[in-house]
């Protein structure tokens, strides 16, 4: 029998957190300063976030790899679950988090493509 610590929702949370963090770092030139300003964090140090811009493509690739791992853990067939169905209990919430993080990871890709339409 599988314990509560090994449910797919629990094991996918680490890869979802990695995907969200790398998506934010990938958007450090555009989206992250805006998000920090909306949270009330400001300062001249935010201009130094542009140092991460050359790593944007690698961070986006890492984000999508982490999303693929989380999707594999969350959306695999029910045959991979424990016989008592324990892993199905937490999946609806984990799946909602997956789609939220997936949208967050698509944001750094969408901003440079959509920016010319706004100015």
N, C-alpha and C positions, 0 to 999 in steps of 0.2 A: 504494500500500500504506500502511496506517495504522501509525504507530509505536506503541511500547509506552506512550508518554505520553498517547495519545489514546484508549485503550480506554475503554469505558463504565464499567468499574469505577473507573478512575482519575478520570474526569470526574465521576462520581457521588459521589466521596468528599468533595468540597468541599460539595456540597449536603447530604450526610448529616451532616457536621460542623456546618454551620449549623443544621440541624434539631435536632440534639442540644443544641447550645449554647442555642438559643432556648427549647427545652423546659425546660432547667434553669433559665433565667432566669424563665420563666413560672411556674415552681413555687417561686419564691424565698420565698414566704410560708410554705410548708408542707413541701415535699419536699426542697428544697435544704438547709435547716438540718439536717434529719435525716440526709441523705447526708453532709454535712460532719462531723457528730458521729460517724457511724459510721466515718469516716476518721480520727478523732482530732483534728479541727480544731474548736476551740470558742472562745468568747469573747463578750463583750458586743456586739461589733461586728456579730454575726449578727442582732441585732434591727433593725439598719438596713437589712436586706434587704427589709423591708416597703415601702420606698420604691418598689420596682419593681412593687408590686401593681397600681396603676392601669394599667400597661402589659401586664398579663397577657394580655388578649384579643388585643391586637395581636401580641404575641410568639407566642401559640399559632397565630394565622393565618399568621405568617411561617414558623413551624415546619412547618405543613401544606403551605404553598406549596413549601418546600424539599424536603419529602418527595415531593410530586407530581413535582417536577423530577427527583429521584433515581429515582423509580419509572419515569418515562418513559425515562430513560437506561438503566436496568437491564433493564426488562421489555419493551422494544420488540421487534418481530419480528426474526428472524435475517437478513432481507434487508437490514437496516440495518448489518450487520457487514461487516467486510472480507472479500474473497473467500476468503482463507486461513483464516477462522474465528478469527483471533487474539483477538477480543474475547470469545469464549465461554470462554476458559481461566480467566479470573479471576472470572467471574460467580457461581459458587456461593458463594464466600466473601463477595462483595459483597452478594449477596442475603440471606445470613444477617445481615450487619451492618444491612441495610435494615430487616429485621423487628425486630431488637433496638432500633434507633433509633425505629421506629414505635411500639413498646410504650412506650419512654421518653417519646415525645411525647404518648401517650394518658394517661400518669400524671397530669399536672396537671389534666386534665379529670375523671378518675375520683376523685381525692381529695375534692373538695368534694361530689361526689354520694354517695360512700360513707361520708364522715365521720360523718353522723348515726347510722349503724348501730353505731358503736363507742363512743358515749357518750350 
